[in-house]
Amino acid sequence: MGTWAGRTPIAERVEELLAPGGPLPIVEAGDPVLRRAAEPFDGQLEPALLARFVEALRVTMRAAPGVGLAAVQVGVGLRIAVIEDPAPVPPQVRRARGRVPQPFRVLVNPAYEPAGDGRAAFYEGCLSVPGWQAVVARPAAVRLTGADEHGRALDEVFTGWPARIVQHETDHLDGTLYLDRAQPRSLASARAMTERWSQPTPHEAAAALGFDLD
């Protein structure tokens, strides 16, 4: 990452967002910021402001609650995201989905590529598409590159549910929503998902709703 670029419009926007304190408003589908590729981070926020912004993303993600949040989801077009997953799920769900706890992490300028040929399909939701979930088939393992908030290089292979989280958040920074990758026939309201399709895998939903699993 480069050095701080001085006062920027993005810095002014972030200061404005942070002024009220507390969780930040989450932008919902239909807002153009979610459909534009985010600007690579290269010092647009000075270190103290970056730290405050990262903390606000953490507070907002936890309050939602969610397991990841991209800067574009609060209306800031910078290539920054945060993830965290305590994975409070039953053992059978953990085994089927590979959902293991993830500590709080900051992803700066992340990019991913598949690590192997394996794919996994599960229901997925999004804080920017409230009230709905759909099945998305994704690479089961990915190599994620980028940096953390201190500029330290990141080059790591993620598998299972953590791989899904980093793909989802990185997609946000490319202007892609999970619905773009979803099986349309799998779309379910939050209530229907809870009542019918919250099994460890979506096989029953695929059979009943008529869609294929990759």
KOLNUMAR-645431 format. One record per residue (C-alpha): residue in one letter; x, y, z. Coordinates in Angstrom, 2 decimals. Example, Ala and Ser with C-alpha at 12.3 -4.5 7.8 and 13.67 -1.06 7.14 Angstrom:
REM residues 2
SITE r      px      py      pz
SITE a   12.30   -4.50    7.80
SITE s   13.67   -1.06    7.14
***
This chain:
REM residues 214
SITE r      px      py      pz
SITE m    0.00    0.00    0.00
SITE g    1.15    3.53   -0.68
SITE t    1.57    6.37    1.80
SITE w   -1.30    8.56    2.88
SITE a   -2.48   10.66   -0.06
SITE g   -3.64   13.64    2.02
SITE r   -7.22   14.80    2.40
SITE t   -9.36   13.01   -0.17
SITE p  -13.08   12.97   -0.99
SITE i  -13.20    9.40    0.30
SITE a  -11.62   10.50    3.59
SITE e  -14.22   13.24    3.91
SITE r  -16.97   10.71    3.22
SITE v  -15.62    8.34    5.87
SITE e  -15.34   11.14    8.44
SITE e  -18.95   12.05    7.72
SITE l  -20.08    8.45    8.17
SITE l  -18.19    8.04   11.44
SITE a  -19.39   11.29   13.01
SITE p  -22.64    9.97   14.55
SITE g  -20.90    6.97   16.15
SITE g  -22.30    3.45   16.46
SITE p  -23.06    1.02   13.62
SITE l  -23.00    2.45   10.11
SITE p  -26.04    2.31    7.78
SITE i  -25.84   -0.69    5.45
SITE v  -26.45   -0.01    1.77
SITE e  -29.00   -2.32    0.13
SITE a  -29.26   -3.80   -3.37
SITE g  -30.26   -1.17   -5.90
SITE d  -27.63    1.34   -4.80
SITE p  -25.07    1.87   -7.60
SITE v  -22.13    1.67   -5.16
SITE l  -22.76   -2.07   -4.90
SITE r  -22.41   -2.43   -8.67
SITE r  -19.11   -0.61   -9.15
SITE a  -15.64   -2.06   -8.67
SITE a  -14.13   -0.53   -5.54
SITE e  -11.03    1.62   -5.78
SITE p   -7.84   -0.13   -4.60
SITE f   -6.71    1.17   -1.22
SITE d   -3.52    3.17   -1.61
SITE g   -3.40    5.54    1.34
SITE q   -6.70    7.38    0.76
SITE l   -7.29    7.22    4.54
SITE e   -4.55    8.24    6.96
SITE p   -3.67    5.50    9.48
SITE a   -5.77    6.81   12.37
SITE l   -8.83    7.29   10.15
SITE l   -8.32    3.84    8.61
SITE a   -8.23    2.32   12.10
SITE r  -11.46    4.12   13.04
SITE f  -13.12    2.98    9.83
SITE v  -12.06   -0.64   10.36
SITE e  -13.46   -0.53   13.89
SITE a  -16.74    0.90   12.58
SITE l  -16.94   -1.94   10.06
SITE r  -16.42   -4.43   12.87
SITE v  -19.11   -2.82   15.04
SITE t  -21.53   -2.74   12.09
SITE m  -20.86   -6.35   11.08
SITE r  -21.41   -7.61   14.61
SITE a  -24.54   -5.53   15.14
SITE a  -26.17   -6.74   11.87
SITE p  -25.17   -9.56   12.70
SITE g  -23.04  -10.94    9.90
SITE v  -19.80  -12.80    9.24
SITE g  -18.35  -10.30    6.78
SITE l  -18.79   -6.74    5.57
SITE a  -17.27   -4.90    2.63
SITE a  -16.64   -1.16    2.60
SITE v  -18.99   -0.74   -0.36
SITE q  -21.81   -2.04    1.84
SITE v  -21.58    1.15    3.88
SITE g  -21.23    3.29    0.77
SITE v  -17.44    3.62    0.69
SITE g  -15.88    2.55   -2.60
SITE l  -12.57    1.29   -1.22
SITE r  -11.21   -2.22   -1.57
SITE i  -11.46   -3.08    2.13
SITE a  -13.51   -5.77    3.89
SITE v  -13.70   -7.38    7.31
SITE i  -14.61  -10.94    8.28
SITE e  -15.30  -12.74   11.55
SITE d  -17.23  -15.93   12.28
SITE p  -17.67  -17.45   15.74
SITE a  -19.42  -20.36   13.95
SITE p  -22.14  -21.03   16.56
SITE v  -23.67  -23.95   14.66
SITE p  -24.56  -27.57   15.50
SITE p  -21.83  -30.17   14.90
SITE q  -23.60  -31.69   11.87
SITE v  -23.77  -28.27   10.20
SITE r  -20.14  -27.60   11.00
SITE r  -19.08  -30.89    9.44
SITE a  -21.25  -30.58    6.32
SITE r  -20.31  -26.97    5.58
SITE g  -16.75  -26.88    6.88
SITE r  -17.80  -24.00    9.09
SITE v  -15.06  -23.36   11.61
SITE p  -14.45  -20.25   13.75
SITE q  -12.64  -17.37   12.11
SITE p  -11.05  -14.56   14.11
SITE f  -11.59  -10.95   13.14
SITE r   -9.61  -10.19   10.00
SITE v   -9.20   -7.13    7.79
SITE l   -8.78   -7.71    4.05
SITE v   -7.20   -4.90    2.04
SITE n   -7.12   -5.16   -1.75
SITE p   -8.13   -8.84   -1.66
SITE a   -8.24  -11.07   -4.72
SITE y   -8.89  -14.80   -4.95
SITE e   -8.46  -17.71   -7.30
SITE p   -9.67  -21.32   -6.99
SITE a   -7.32  -23.72   -5.20
SITE g   -8.23  -27.03   -6.80
SITE d  -11.28  -28.22   -8.71
SITE g  -13.66  -28.86   -5.83
SITE r  -16.93  -26.95   -5.55
SITE a  -19.55  -26.66   -2.83
SITE a  -23.14  -25.42   -3.01
SITE f  -24.93  -23.98    0.02
SITE y  -27.54  -21.38    0.89
SITE e  -26.04  -17.93    1.22
SITE g  -27.40  -14.58    2.36
SITE c  -26.24  -10.97    2.37
SITE l  -26.69   -7.97    4.64
SITE s  -27.30   -5.86    1.52
SITE v  -30.10   -8.19    0.35
SITE p  -32.04   -8.54    3.60
SITE g  -34.76  -11.13    3.96
SITE w  -33.59  -13.56    1.26
SITE q  -31.21  -16.44    0.70
SITE a  -30.24  -18.55   -2.31
SITE v  -27.95  -21.45   -3.17
SITE v  -24.56  -20.49   -4.56
SITE a  -21.99  -22.97   -5.88
SITE r  -18.46  -21.76   -5.25
SITE p  -14.92  -23.15   -5.27
SITE a  -14.46  -25.20   -2.10
SITE a  -10.99  -23.75   -1.57
SITE v   -9.43  -20.49   -2.72
SITE r   -6.08  -18.78   -2.54
SITE l   -6.59  -15.26   -1.19
SITE t   -3.98  -12.54   -1.71
SITE g   -3.87   -8.94   -0.56
SITE a   -2.83   -7.28    2.69
SITE d   -4.06   -6.51    6.17
SITE e   -4.79   -3.06    7.60
SITE h   -1.10   -2.62    8.52
SITE g    0.11   -3.33    5.01
SITE r    1.36   -6.83    5.78
SITE a    1.05   -9.17    2.80
SITE l   -1.68  -11.81    2.80
SITE d   -1.30  -15.03    0.80
SITE e   -3.40  -17.79    2.30
SITE v   -5.55  -20.75    1.28
SITE f   -9.07  -20.77    2.73
SITE t  -11.29  -23.86    2.69
SITE g  -14.87  -24.68    3.68
SITE w  -17.11  -21.92    4.96
SITE p  -14.25  -19.43    5.44
SITE a  -13.54  -19.78    1.71
SITE r  -17.18  -18.88    1.01
SITE i  -16.96  -15.80    3.24
SITE v  -13.83  -14.38    1.60
SITE q  -15.25  -15.02   -1.88
SITE h  -18.53  -13.29   -0.98
SITE e  -16.79  -10.22    0.44
SITE t  -14.22   -9.97   -2.36
SITE d  -17.05  -10.25   -4.91
SITE h  -18.66   -7.22   -3.27
SITE l  -15.52   -5.23   -4.02
SITE d  -15.83   -6.22   -7.69
SITE g  -19.45   -5.04   -7.88
SITE t  -20.87   -8.57   -7.73
SITE l  -23.72   -9.69   -5.45
SITE y  -24.19  -13.32   -4.44
SITE l  -27.47  -13.32   -6.40
SITE d  -25.44  -12.98   -9.60
SITE r  -23.95  -16.42   -8.90
SITE a  -27.03  -18.06   -7.34
SITE q  -29.43  -20.73   -8.59
SITE p  -32.54  -18.57   -9.28
SITE r  -34.98  -21.38   -8.41
SITE s  -33.40  -21.72   -4.96
SITE l  -34.33  -18.19   -3.86
SITE a  -36.10  -18.37   -0.50
SITE s  -37.40  -15.84    1.97
SITE a  -35.71  -15.85    5.36
SITE r  -38.84  -17.39    6.85
SITE a  -39.07  -20.14    4.25
SITE m  -35.38  -20.84    4.64
SITE t  -35.73  -21.23    8.40
SITE e  -38.88  -23.36    8.18
SITE r  -37.97  -25.56    5.22
SITE w  -34.39  -25.45    3.99
SITE s  -32.10  -24.84    6.98
SITE q  -30.69  -28.38    6.71
SITE p  -26.90  -28.76    6.68
SITE t  -26.96  -29.12    2.87
SITE p  -29.42  -27.87    0.20
SITE h  -30.09  -31.30   -1.35
SITE e  -33.72  -31.43   -0.20
SITE a  -34.32  -27.91   -1.49
SITE a  -32.76  -28.81   -4.84
SITE a  -35.02  -31.82   -5.21
SITE a  -38.18  -29.96   -4.17
SITE l  -37.56  -26.67   -5.98
SITE g  -36.05  -28.15   -9.13
SITE f  -32.51  -26.87   -9.41
SITE d  -29.15  -28.60   -9.89
SITE l  -26.26  -28.62   -7.46
SITE d  -22.83  -28.17   -9.02
***
